[in-house]
Amino acid sequence: MTAYELTERMLAAIEATEPRLHAYATVTAERARARAAALDREPARGPLHGVPVGIKDLIDTAGIPTGYGSPRFAGHVPELDAGAVRMLLDAGVVILGKHTTHELAWGGRTDSPLLGPTHNPYRPGHIPGGSSGGSAASVAAGSCMGALGSDTAGSVRIPAALSGCVGFKPTRGRIPLDGVLPLAPSLDHLGVLAPTVEGVARLMTAFPPPAAPTDAVPSAGLRVGWLGGWFDAVLDPEVRAALAVARARLEEHGVHVEDVAVPDEPRLPGAVLGRVHAEAGRFHRAAFEREPELFGPDLAELMRTPPPTAEEAALDEAAIGRMSAVLLRALATCDVLACATVPVTAPPIGAMTVTVAGREWPIELVLTRHTAIFNAAGLPAASIPIALTPTPSAEPRDPGRLPTGPQNAGGLPVGLQLAGAAGRDEVVLLASRLVERLTPPLPRP
């Protein structure tokens, strides 16, 4: 299939799905057609030649409106492409448009005051996750072949898990951040989303890693550390059931899986979100004081909330340090670590709390509970879809026996998170391929 034909197929999918999903902030149809036609006249550049993708609306694209999901930047058109966008274009992609994001990427729900909410492709009326929610919704719905998103506390992996696609955050620094609106610079990463692990690996060819360690890919059997304790304490029953099925499949196929006891760390993930609050608050403070009306209600409330005190920040950083040390010790003997990407399935749009493990939690604390620490540690991490649950976590149900496979159409996705040591991105992708191969594919939404 030519690049032009593939682009037309994706544009038709956008037209068919956008009234329901609202995954795109901007669609650049004529620009995409012109790019695809030009690529068809060129020699193939490699595995990304002619691949139609979307770019998160937090990432600058020359000549294409980029509003960062914020009324403050409505109508903003960058003059230059972000570094990562240049690398994708050099690799031959076709840009279909800009995917929706939570306002300034500061939130996990993708509900923007500039553009409104984005819907989960498996169940409209529920969030796709965020802040790269438009990216995940579009990938899962088939209205792009891949996407470039940002991930500060889980913003690629959370929507991948909740929307039923693959999301990958590489080792910190592999994908350049120039031309990306900062959220929390000490935590910000870029990452990619695709329908399959192979699609993610293809996108990552645009971002060559530094010299890999000689033992980057295990030569013998894969060793998986299954994170328990703190990572197992707050889980929806159906997510827990899906994890058990995934672990059993690995063990049945000879993968060595060992339990990793993780001590309780009650300040997490609030510790990482506290750092986000401090750094993002400093970045946006002057603009908020000057024009508070240009901030939506979510961000206005965050900006009016005092950041952590010096004493609180010190306690938070100590908690981050302890948890990072636990994960690094486990990675000294395991190739990858495994846990649920998100403890729940996609909550309804508008929900600000989630009830799980017998108590009500602020939604952002639950969404980022298992992902944020890997940003703080700078470790590569992926989310792979492993099941659909028959009903959303926020609704009462009998967990019973978790079905798997195509009969689950209408349910909500569950993701398994795999993380590896810094620089061992290929190991994470290798393990992700194995999980994907052993997992019945999710039906299309």
C-alpha positions in Angstrom: 0.0 0.0 0.0 1.3 3.4 -0.9 1.8 6.2 1.7 -1.0 8.1 0.0 -3.4 5.2 0.2 -2.5 4.5 3.8 -2.9 8.2 4.7 -6.4 8.2 3.0 -7.3 5.2 5.0 -6.4 6.9 8.3 -8.2 10.2 7.3 -11.3 8.1 6.6 -11.0 6.6 10.0 -10.6 10.0 11.6 -13.8 11.2 9.9 -15.6 8.1 11.1 -14.4 8.2 14.7 -13.9 11.8 15.6 -17.5 12.8 16.3 -17.5 10.1 19.0 -13.9 10.2 20.4 -12.6 13.7 20.0 -9.0 12.5 19.9 -7.7 15.2 17.6 -7.3 18.9 18.4 -6.3 19.6 14.7 -6.5 17.4 11.6 -4.1 18.5 8.8 -5.7 16.4 6.0 -4.4 18.3 3.0 -0.9 18.7 4.4 -0.8 15.0 5.1 -2.0 14.1 1.6 0.7 16.3 0.1 3.4 14.8 2.3 2.3 11.3 1.5 2.3 12.0 -2.2 5.8 13.4 -2.0 7.0 10.4 -0.1 5.6 8.1 -2.7 7.9 9.7 -5.2 11.0 9.1 -3.0 13.0 6.0 -2.3 11.9 4.4 1.0 13.7 5.8 4.0 13.2 2.9 6.3 10.5 1.3 8.5 8.7 4.6 9.1 8.5 5.7 5.4 4.9 6.8 4.8 3.6 5.8 8.3 0.7 8.1 9.3 1.1 9.3 12.9 -0.4 11.9 15.3 1.6 14.3 17.5 0.4 15.3 21.0 -0.7 18.9 21.1 2.0 19.6 23.7 4.7 19.1 21.2 5.6 21.9 18.7 4.9 21.3 15.0 6.0 24.1 12.5 3.0 25.7 10.9 0.4 23.5 12.7 -1.7 25.0 15.5 -0.4 23.8 18.9 -2.6 24.9 21.8 -1.2 22.7 24.6 -4.8 22.0 25.6 -5.0 25.5 27.1 -7.2 28.6 26.4 -4.0 30.6 27.1 -2.4 29.2 23.9 -5.5 29.1 21.6 -4.4 30.0 18.1 -0.7 29.4 18.8 1.2 28.2 15.7 4.9 27.3 16.3 7.5 28.3 13.8 9.8 25.3 14.4 9.3 21.6 14.9 10.3 20.0 18.2 13.4 17.9 18.0 11.5 14.7 18.2 9.1 15.7 15.4 12.1 16.5 13.2 13.5 13.1 13.8 10.2 11.4 13.0 9.9 13.5 9.8 13.5 12.6 8.8 12.4 8.9 9.3 9.6 9.4 6.8 6.4 9.7 8.8 3.2 11.5 7.6 1.7 13.8 10.3 -2.1 13.5 10.4 -2.6 16.2 13.0 -2.4 17.0 16.7 -3.8 14.8 19.4 -5.7 16.2 22.3 -4.1 16.6 25.7 -5.2 17.5 29.2 -4.6 21.2 29.8 -0.8 21.9 29.7 -0.5 18.1 30.3 -1.2 18.6 34.0 -3.7 15.9 34.5 -4.5 12.3 33.8 -8.0 12.5 32.3 -7.7 14.5 28.9 -10.5 16.8 29.7 -9.5 20.2 28.3 -11.2 23.6 28.9 -10.1 24.5 25.4 -11.5 21.4 23.5 -13.6 19.5 26.0 -13.2 15.8 27.0 -11.8 13.0 24.9 -13.7 9.7 25.2 -12.4 6.2 25.7 -12.7 4.2 22.4 -14.0 1.1 24.3 -16.6 3.0 26.3 -17.6 6.6 25.4 -18.4 8.5 28.5 -15.3 7.2 30.2 -11.9 8.8 30.1 -9.1 7.5 27.8 -6.5 8.4 30.5 -4.0 11.1 30.1 -2.5 13.4 29.5 -1.7 11.8 26.1 -5.3 10.6 26.0 -6.0 11.7 22.4 -3.0 9.8 21.3 -4.1 6.6 23.0 -7.7 6.9 21.9 -6.7 7.5 18.3 -4.3 4.6 18.2 -6.8 2.2 19.7 -9.6 3.4 17.4 -7.4 3.0 14.3 -7.3 6.6 13.3 -3.5 6.7 13.2 -0.8 4.1 13.1 1.2 5.5 16.0 1.7 8.6 18.1 4.2 10.7 19.9 3.2 11.7 23.4 4.7 13.0 26.6 5.0 11.3 29.9 5.8 13.1 33.2 4.1 10.8 35.7 2.7 8.2 33.4 1.1 10.2 30.6 1.9 7.7 27.8 1.5 4.5 29.8 -1.7 5.4 31.7 -3.8 6.2 28.5 -2.3 3.2 26.8 -3.5 1.0 29.6 -7.0 2.5 29.9 -7.5 2.7 26.1 -6.1 -0.7 25.1 -2.9 0.0 23.1 0.8 -0.2 23.7 2.7 2.8 25.3 6.4 3.0 25.8 8.4 5.6 27.8 12.1 5.0 27.0 15.1 5.7 29.3 15.2 9.4 30.2 17.0 11.4 27.6 16.6 9.1 24.6 14.0 11.3 22.9 14.9 15.0 23.0 12.6 17.4 24.8 13.3 20.6 22.9 10.2 22.1 21.5 8.0 20.5 24.2 6.1 22.7 26.7 7.6 21.7 30.0 5.5 20.3 32.9 8.1 19.2 35.5 11.5 19.2 33.9 13.0 16.7 36.3 10.4 14.2 35.3 9.4 15.0 31.7 9.9 12.3 29.1 8.6 11.7 25.6 7.3 8.3 24.5 5.4 6.6 21.8 2.1 4.7 21.4 1.1 2.1 18.8 -1.4 -0.8 18.4 1.3 -3.4 18.9 4.8 -3.7 20.5 6.2 -4.1 17.0 4.6 -0.7 16.1 6.2 0.9 19.1 9.6 -0.6 18.2 9.2 0.8 14.6 8.5 4.3 16.0 11.5 4.0 18.2 13.8 3.5 15.2 13.6 7.3 14.7 15.3 7.8 18.1 18.5 5.7 18.1 19.8 4.9 21.6 23.3 5.7 22.8 25.7 2.8 22.8 23.8 -0.1 24.4 25.5 -2.2 27.1 26.8 -5.5 25.8 24.4 -7.4 27.9 21.3 -5.3 26.9 19.3 -8.3 25.6 19.1 -11.4 27.8 20.9 -14.4 26.2 19.1 -16.9 28.4 15.6 -17.0 29.8 13.8 -13.8 30.8 13.7 -13.1 34.5 10.6 -11.1 35.7 10.3 -9.5 39.1 6.6 -9.4 40.1 6.1 -6.3 42.2 4.1 -7.0 45.3 3.5 -5.2 48.7 2.9 -1.6 48.0 2.2 -2.3 44.3 -0.3 -4.9 45.2 -2.2 -3.0 48.0 -4.5 -0.9 45.9 -6.0 -2.9 43.0 -9.4 -3.3 41.5 -10.4 -6.9 41.8 -10.8 -7.4 38.0 -7.4 -5.8 37.4 -5.9 -8.2 40.0 -7.6 -11.1 38.2 -6.1 -10.0 34.9 -2.6 -9.8 36.4 -2.9 -13.3 37.8 -3.9 -14.6 34.3 -0.9 -12.8 32.7 1.5 -14.1 35.3 0.2 -17.7 34.9 0.7 -17.5 31.1 4.3 -16.4 31.5 5.1 -19.1 34.0 3.4 -21.8 31.8 5.8 -20.8 29.0 8.9 -21.2 31.1 9.5 -17.6 32.2 11.1 -17.3 35.6 8.8 -15.1 37.6 9.8 -14.2 41.2 8.0 -12.1 43.8 9.5 -8.8 44.8 8.4 -7.6 48.2 8.0 -3.8 48.1 7.7 -2.1 51.5 4.8 0.3 52.1 5.5 3.8 51.0 2.4 5.9 51.9 3.8 9.2 50.6 3.9 7.8 47.0 2.8 8.7 44.4 1.8 12.0 46.1 5.5 12.6 46.5 6.1 12.6 42.8 2.9 14.6 42.2 4.2 17.1 44.8 7.3 17.6 42.7 5.2 18.1 39.6 3.1 20.6 41.5 6.2 22.5 42.6 8.0 22.6 39.2 4.9 23.2 37.1 3.7 25.8 39.5 6.9 27.7 39.2 6.8 27.5 35.4 3.2 28.8 35.1 3.1 31.1 38.1 3.7 34.5 36.4 1.1 33.7 33.6 -1.5 32.7 36.2 -1.1 35.8 38.3 -1.3 37.9 35.1 -4.3 36.2 33.4 -6.0 33.6 35.7 -9.0 33.6 33.5 -7.0 31.8 30.8 -6.6 28.7 33.1 -9.3 26.1 33.3 -10.8 25.1 36.6 -8.5 22.1 37.1 -5.3 24.2 36.8 -6.7 27.2 38.6 -7.3 25.0 41.6 -3.8 23.5 41.4 -2.3 27.0 41.0 -4.1 28.2 44.1 -3.1 25.2 46.1 0.2 25.8 48.0 3.1 23.7 46.8 4.8 21.3 49.3 6.7 23.1 52.0 10.5 22.5 52.2 9.9 20.0 55.0 7.2 18.1 53.0 9.4 18.2 49.9 12.3 16.7 51.8 10.1 13.9 53.1 8.8 13.3 49.5 12.2 13.1 48.1 13.3 10.6 50.8 10.3 8.4 49.8 11.2 8.7 46.1 14.7 7.7 46.9 13.7 4.7 49.0 11.3 3.4 46.4 13.9 4.0 43.6 16.5 2.0 45.6 14.0 -0.9 46.0 13.4 -1.0 42.2 17.1 -0.8 41.3 18.0 -3.6 43.7 15.3 -5.8 42.1 16.6 -5.0 38.7 20.1 -6.2 39.7 18.7 -9.7 39.6 15.7 -9.4 37.2 15.5 -8.3 33.6 12.2 -6.5 34.0 9.7 -5.6 36.8 6.0 -6.2 36.3 2.9 -4.7 37.9 -0.5 -3.3 36.8 0.0 -0.1 34.8 -3.1 1.5 36.5 -4.9 0.0 39.5 -8.3 0.5 37.9 -10.0 0.6 34.6 -11.2 3.9 33.0 -13.4 5.9 35.3 -16.3 8.0 33.9 -15.6 11.4 32.5 -16.0 14.0 35.2 -15.2 11.7 38.1 -12.6 13.3 40.4 -12.4 10.3 42.9 -12.2 6.5 42.5 -13.2 4.0 45.1 -10.8 1.1 45.3 -9.4 -1.1 48.1 -12.2 0.0 50.4 -11.6 3.8 50.3 -12.2 6.8 48.1 -9.1 8.3 46.4 -8.4 11.4 44.4 -8.4 10.1 40.8 -4.9 11.4 39.9 -3.3 9.6 42.9 -4.8 6.3 41.6 -4.0 6.8 37.9 -0.3 7.6 38.6 0.2 5.3 41.5 2.3 2.7 39.6 3.8 4.8 36.9 5.2 8.0 38.4 8.1 6.4 40.2 9.6 5.2 36.9 9.7 8.8 35.8 11.5 9.9 38.9 14.0 7.0 38.4 14.3 7.7 34.7 13.7 4.0 33.9 12.2 2.6 30.6 8.7 1.3 31.0 5.9 0.0 28.8 2.2 -0.8 29.1 0.8 -3.8 27.2 -2.9 -4.5 27.0 -3.7 -7.9 28.7 -7.5 -8.1 29.1 -10.8 -6.4 29.0 -13.0 -6.3 32.1 -16.7 -6.7 31.6 -17.7 -3.6 33.5 -15.9 -0.4 34.6 -14.2 -0.3 38.0 -16.4 2.5 39.3 -19.6 0.3 38.9 -20.5 -2.5 41.4 -20.1 -6.0 40.0 -19.2 -9.6 40.9 -15.5 -10.0 39.9 -16.1 -13.8 39.4 -14.0 -15.3 36.7 -12.3 -12.8 34.4 -13.1 -13.7 30.8 -10.3 -13.2 28.2 -10.4 -12.7 24.4 -12.8 -11.4 21.8 -15.9 -12.2 23.8 -15.1 -9.2 26.0 -16.2 -6.6 23.5 -17.8 -3.7 25.4 -15.5 -4.1 28.4 -12.6 -1.8 29.5 -8.9 -2.6 29.0 -6.3 -3.5 31.6 -2.6 -2.9 31.0 0.5 -4.7 32.4 3.5 -2.4 33.0 7.0 -3.7 32.4 10.0 -1.7 33.5 13.7 -2.2 33.1 17.1 -0.8 34.1 18.2 2.5 32.5 19.6 2.0 29.0 17.9 -1.4 28.6 15.0 -0.2 26.5 15.3 -3.2 24.2 15.0 -5.6 27.1 11.7 -4.0 28.0 10.5 -4.2 24.4 11.6 -7.9 24.2 9.6 -8.7 27.4 6.7 -6.7 26.0 6.7 -8.8 22.8 6.6 -11.9 24.8 3.6 -10.8 26.9 1.8 -9.7 23.7 2.5 -13.0 22.0 1.1 -14.9 25.0 -2.0 -12.7 25.4 -5.2 -13.1 23.3 -5.5 -9.8 21.3 -8.1 -7.4 22.5 -11.1 -6.9 20.1 -11.2 -3.6 18.3 -13.4 -1.1 20.1 
